[in-house]
Amino acid sequence: MAAPEDGTRVFDFDRDAPGQTPAGFEVSVGSWQVVEDASAPSGGRALAQQAQSRDADFNVVLAAGTSYADVDVTVTLRAIAGRIDRGGGLIWRAQGGEDYYVVRYNPLEDNLRLYTVVRGVRRMLKSASPRLDHAAWHTLRVVMRGDHIECFLDGERYLEAHDTTFSAAGCVGLWTKADAQTQFDSLRVREASGEAE
């Protein structure tokens, strides 16, 4: 993990051992392991969710040392497999493995959706329908200040909402559903300030 001068914390997984969960990450559900991948944007490794969980399961891993209320968080992801579900997303203001905000991109459905998850129950706030290359790496970004949420995919803002379900600082993390096997790289998080760029 690196920490640039602007306060951004960067998790690129390139110093973590393949076959292991990265140091400082806590698995709630799923099988989250570092894998070798020469196509990963930051270098030769990525964090992969490899479990093929039941339909109702949310696969969650949290960066335990993070705590943000106003947050600007970005990750690159690539959908690898999944027949029930595919793709994945970002978690923020997590109060644990069952209480958080999540935005997720699903190439099977060609949609980007913003949810709250409270005691493991998901509620949709917004949805959009981007049409992208399903096999490519994509960049997902969320900026939240107060109750204002903005969600970006490959630099374009697709979703905007106001919500007060979670107001306290919480962890950031990564998410997939059911049998969605997805690779993640270059998780970047910092305190949000000013307007989203």
C-alpha positions in Angstrom: 0.0 0.0 0.0 1.3 3.5 -0.9 0.3 6.9 0.4 0.8 9.8 -2.0 1.2 13.3 -0.8 -2.5 14.2 -1.3 -3.5 11.6 1.3 -4.7 9.0 -1.1 -4.3 5.4 0.1 -3.5 3.1 -2.7 -3.9 -0.7 -2.6 -2.4 -2.2 -5.8 -1.9 -5.8 -4.4 1.5 -6.1 -6.2 3.4 -6.6 -3.0 0.9 -9.2 -1.7 1.6 -12.9 -2.0 -0.5 -14.8 -4.6 -3.0 -17.2 -3.2 -3.4 -15.1 0.0 -5.9 -12.4 1.2 -4.0 -9.1 1.2 -2.7 -7.9 4.5 -5.2 -5.6 6.2 -8.2 -6.9 4.4 -10.9 -8.8 6.2 -13.1 -11.3 4.3 -16.8 -11.4 5.3 -18.0 -13.7 2.6 -16.3 -15.3 -0.4 -12.8 -16.3 -1.4 -10.7 -13.2 -1.9 -7.1 -14.0 -3.0 -4.3 -12.2 -4.9 -3.7 -13.7 -8.3 -1.0 -13.1 -11.0 -2.4 -11.1 -14.0 -0.2 -9.4 -16.5 -3.1 -7.3 -17.7 -3.8 -5.7 -14.3 -3.5 -1.9 -14.6 -1.1 -1.4 -11.7 1.3 -4.3 -12.7 1.2 -8.0 -12.5 -1.2 -8.8 -9.7 -4.9 -8.3 -8.8 -7.3 -9.2 -6.0 -9.7 -11.9 -7.2 -13.1 -13.0 -5.8 -13.1 -16.7 -6.8 -16.0 -18.2 -4.7 -19.1 -19.4 -6.5 -21.5 -18.6 -3.7 -25.2 -19.2 -3.5 -27.6 -16.9 -5.3 -28.4 -14.8 -2.2 -24.9 -14.4 -1.0 -23.0 -11.1 -1.2 -19.2 -11.6 -1.3 -17.6 -8.9 0.8 -14.0 -8.0 1.7 -13.2 -4.8 3.7 -10.1 -2.8 4.0 -10.0 -2.9 7.8 -7.7 0.1 8.3 -9.9 2.6 6.5 -12.5 4.9 8.0 -14.1 7.6 6.0 -17.4 9.5 6.0 -16.8 12.0 3.2 -15.0 9.7 0.7 -13.6 9.6 -2.8 -12.9 5.9 -3.7 -11.9 4.3 -7.0 -11.2 0.8 -8.2 -10.5 -0.9 -11.5 -12.3 -4.2 -12.1 -12.8 -6.9 -14.7 -15.5 -9.5 -14.8 -14.1 -13.0 -15.3 -17.0 -15.4 -14.9 -20.5 -15.9 -13.5 -23.7 -17.4 -14.8 -26.1 -16.2 -12.0 -24.3 -12.8 -11.5 -21.3 -11.1 -12.9 -19.2 -8.0 -12.3 -18.7 -6.3 -8.9 -18.5 -3.1 -7.0 -17.3 -0.7 -4.3 -18.4 -0.6 -0.7 -18.1 2.5 1.5 -19.2 3.7 5.0 -19.4 0.0 5.9 -20.3 -0.6 9.5 -19.5 -4.3 9.1 -20.0 -7.0 6.5 -23.8 -6.6 6.4 -24.3 -2.8 6.6 -22.9 -0.5 3.9 -23.4 1.4 0.6 -22.5 -0.4 -2.6 -22.4 0.6 -6.2 -21.9 -2.3 -8.6 -21.5 -2.8 -12.4 -23.1 -6.0 -13.9 -22.2 -6.8 -17.5 -24.7 -9.6 -17.7 -27.5 -7.0 -17.2 -25.6 -4.0 -18.7 -26.4 -1.9 -15.7 -24.8 0.1 -12.9 -26.8 0.2 -9.6 -26.5 2.0 -6.3 -27.8 0.3 -3.2 -27.9 0.4 0.6 -27.4 -2.9 2.4 -28.8 -3.0 5.9 -28.5 -6.1 8.0 -27.8 -8.0 4.8 -30.9 -6.7 3.0 -30.3 -4.7 -0.2 -32.4 -1.7 -1.4 -31.8 0.0 -4.7 -31.4 3.8 -4.8 -30.6 4.4 -8.5 -29.9 2.5 -11.7 -28.3 3.3 -15.1 -27.7 1.3 -18.3 -24.1 1.8 -19.6 -23.1 -0.5 -22.5 -19.4 -1.3 -22.3 -16.9 -4.0 -23.4 -17.7 -6.8 -21.0 -14.2 -8.3 -21.1 -12.3 -5.1 -20.5 -11.0 -3.5 -17.3 -13.3 -0.7 -16.1 -12.9 2.1 -13.6 -15.6 2.5 -10.9 -15.6 5.6 -8.7 -17.8 6.9 -5.9 -17.7 10.4 -4.3 -19.9 10.9 -1.2 -20.1 14.1 0.8 -22.7 14.4 3.6 -25.8 12.7 2.1 -24.8 13.4 -1.6 -23.6 10.4 -3.7 -22.1 10.5 -7.2 -21.1 7.3 -9.0 -18.8 7.2 -12.1 -17.9 4.5 -14.6 -14.9 5.0 -16.8 -14.9 8.7 -16.0 -18.6 9.3 -16.8 -21.1 10.2 -14.0 -24.1 7.8 -14.3 -25.7 8.0 -10.9 -26.5 10.7 -8.4 -28.5 10.4 -5.2 -29.1 11.8 -1.7 -29.4 9.3 1.2 -28.9 9.3 5.0 -29.0 5.6 5.7 -25.3 5.7 6.8 -23.9 9.0 8.1 -21.0 7.7 10.2 -17.5 7.0 8.9 -16.9 3.4 7.9 -14.6 1.1 5.9 -14.3 0.8 2.2 -14.3 -2.5 0.5 -15.1 -4.7 -2.5 -18.2 -6.7 -3.5 -19.6 -9.3 -5.8 -22.8 -11.4 -5.7 -23.4 -15.1 -6.0 -21.1 -16.8 -8.5 -19.6 -13.6 -9.9 -15.8 -14.1 -10.2 -14.2 -10.7 -10.6 -10.7 -9.2 -10.4 -10.0 -5.8 -8.8 -6.9 -3.6 -8.9 -5.7 -0.1 -7.9 -8.1 0.5 -5.1 -7.7 4.2 -4.2 -9.3 6.0 -1.3 -9.1 9.5 0.1 -11.2 12.0 2.1 -13.5 13.8 -0.3 -13.1 17.6 -0.5 -14.5 20.2 -3.0 -16.4 19.1 -6.1 -15.9 15.8 -7.9 -13.5 16.1 -10.8 
